[in-house]
């Protein structure tokens, strides 16, 4: 789930995997692995991705906030 959401968020910002990799100082293959869920980003990397994509970590990992 998080991989699909990362990919969607990246595409909404019209960024390539290479561009994102450069922004967070990692390889394009790591971005691909995050999006294909063969590698999970650490907390610091997830934070950077959320800042770039302007989305919450809750959204990326699939936590739905219930309003009472």
Buried (B, 14 or more C-beta within 10 A) or exposed (E): EBBEBBBBBBEEEEBEBEBBBBBBEBEBEBBBBBBEEEBEBEEEBBEBBBEBBEBEEEBBBEEEEEEE
